[in-house]
């Protein structure tokens, strides 16, 4: 393959993959997932459905192609226009970018609060009303410490009277849709 053709192929891969990567990054920052509306038959997660890290994704493919092409172009001139060195270096850069992408996803998944696996375990705990619970089964909000972190949960009361913000309540039940049922604490109020 001629030098010019090799460089053109790498450029034809580099420019579209960089543009797609830029669009996907912007979409991520503005809150749109790059896979909105796209359903894949294969998710690449062979072992565990709960893992946020997936190896075979469009983002990883685009990242790899971007690293391969720009890395190959970067090293092509420096190593006497050797196509083998350019491809090897490009593959290493592509894998490195995918690894950094996976590391970023792993670290950002650690920022999410842990999922409460057993909501029934909070029955009997006390909490503080965060947003007034109006009564008559209308939704308010409570603050409660779960797993060492302060969480806000939707709450209702079966009482007819509203429970104002700042009141101490006891959690007496959990409804199916993760709304807690509370009653005003008689001792601490």
C-alpha positions in Angstrom: 0.0 0.0 0.0 1.4 3.4 -0.9 2.2 5.9 1.8 -0.3 8.4 0.6 -3.1 5.8 0.5 -2.2 4.6 4.0 -2.3 8.2 5.4 -5.6 8.8 3.6 -7.2 5.7 5.1 -6.1 6.7 8.6 -7.5 10.2 8.0 -10.8 8.8 6.7 -11.1 6.9 9.9 -9.8 9.7 12.2 -12.0 12.6 11.1 -15.5 10.9 11.3 -14.6 9.0 14.5 -13.4 12.2 16.1 -16.6 14.0 15.0 -18.8 11.2 16.4 -16.8 11.1 19.6 -17.2 14.9 20.0 -21.0 14.7 19.4 -21.3 11.8 21.9 -19.3 13.7 24.5 -21.4 16.8 24.1 -24.6 14.7 24.3 -23.3 13.2 27.6 -22.6 16.6 29.1 -26.0 18.1 28.2 -27.7 15.1 29.8 -28.6 13.1 26.7 -27.3 9.6 26.6 -25.8 8.8 23.2 -27.8 5.6 23.0 -31.2 7.2 23.6 -33.7 5.5 21.3 -31.2 2.8 20.2 -31.8 -0.8 21.2 -28.9 -3.2 20.8 -29.4 -7.0 20.6 -26.0 -7.6 22.3 -24.8 -5.6 25.2 -21.4 -7.2 25.7 -21.9 -7.8 29.4 -21.6 -11.5 29.5 -21.2 -12.1 33.3 -23.3 -9.7 35.3 -26.3 -7.6 34.3 -25.7 -5.1 37.2 -22.3 -3.9 36.0 -22.2 -0.4 34.5 -19.1 -1.3 32.5 -19.6 -2.9 29.1 -16.7 -3.6 26.8 -18.6 -3.8 23.4 -20.3 -0.4 23.0 -20.5 2.2 20.3 -18.6 4.6 22.5 -15.7 2.2 22.9 -15.6 1.3 19.2 -15.5 5.0 18.3 -12.8 5.6 20.9 -10.7 2.7 19.6 -11.0 3.9 16.0 -10.1 7.4 17.0 -7.0 6.3 18.9 -6.0 3.9 16.2 -6.1 6.4 13.4 -4.7 9.5 15.2 -2.0 7.3 16.9 -1.1 5.8 13.6 -0.9 9.1 11.9 1.2 10.6 14.7 3.9 7.9 14.6 3.9 7.2 10.8 6.3 10.1 10.0 8.5 9.5 13.0 9.4 5.9 12.3 10.4 6.2 8.6 6.9 5.9 7.3 6.6 2.3 8.6 3.0 1.1 8.3 3.5 -1.7 10.7 4.8 0.5 13.5 2.0 3.0 12.8 -0.7 0.3 13.1 0.9 -1.2 16.2 1.2 2.2 17.9 -2.4 3.1 16.8 -3.7 -0.2 18.3 -1.9 0.6 21.6 -3.3 4.1 21.7 -6.8 2.8 20.8 -6.7 0.3 23.6 -5.4 2.9 26.0 -8.2 5.3 25.2 -10.8 2.5 25.6 -9.2 1.6 29.0 -9.4 5.2 30.1 -13.0 5.4 28.9 -13.8 2.2 31.0 -12.0 3.7 34.0 -14.0 6.9 33.7 -17.2 4.9 33.6 -16.2 2.8 36.6 -15.2 5.9 38.6 -18.3 7.8 37.7 -20.5 4.8 38.7 -18.9 5.0 42.2 -20.4 8.5 42.5 -23.9 7.2 42.4 -25.4 6.4 45.8 -25.7 2.7 46.6 -29.0 1.1 45.8 -31.0 0.1 48.9 -31.5 -3.5 48.4 -33.9 -4.1 51.4 -36.2 -1.1 51.9 -38.0 -3.1 54.6 -35.0 -2.7 56.8 -35.8 1.0 57.5 -39.2 0.2 59.1 -39.0 1.4 62.7 -36.3 4.0 62.0 -36.9 7.7 62.8 -36.6 10.4 60.1 -37.0 14.1 59.7 -39.7 15.6 57.5 -37.9 17.4 54.6 -41.0 18.6 52.7 -44.3 18.9 54.5 -46.3 15.7 54.3 -49.9 17.1 53.6 -51.8 14.1 55.0 -54.7 12.3 53.3 -52.2 10.1 51.4 -50.6 13.0 49.6 -46.8 12.8 49.1 -44.2 14.7 51.0 -40.5 14.0 51.7 -38.4 12.8 54.6 -34.7 12.7 55.3 -33.3 9.5 56.8 -29.8 8.1 57.3 -29.3 4.9 55.2 -26.1 3.0 54.8 -24.3 6.0 56.4 -25.7 8.6 54.0 -28.5 11.0 54.2 -31.3 10.1 51.8 -34.5 11.8 50.8 -37.5 9.5 50.3 -41.1 10.1 49.3 -43.4 9.8 52.2 -47.1 9.8 53.1 -49.0 9.6 56.3 -52.3 8.0 57.1 -53.1 10.7 59.5 -55.6 13.4 58.4 -53.3 16.2 59.7 -50.3 17.4 57.8 -46.8 16.8 59.3 -44.7 20.0 58.9 -41.1 20.3 57.8 -38.6 19.6 60.6 -40.9 17.2 62.5 -39.6 13.8 63.7 -41.5 10.8 62.3 -41.4 7.1 62.6 -41.3 4.9 59.5 -44.1 2.4 59.8 -44.4 0.8 56.4 -43.1 0.8 52.8 -45.4 0.8 49.8 -44.6 -1.1 46.6 -43.5 2.0 44.8 -40.8 2.9 47.4 -42.9 5.4 49.2 -42.6 5.2 53.0 -45.6 5.5 55.3 -44.8 7.6 58.4 -46.5 8.6 61.6 -45.5 11.6 63.8 -43.2 10.5 66.6 -45.0 11.1 69.9 -41.9 11.2 72.1 -39.6 13.5 70.2 -42.2 16.1 69.0 
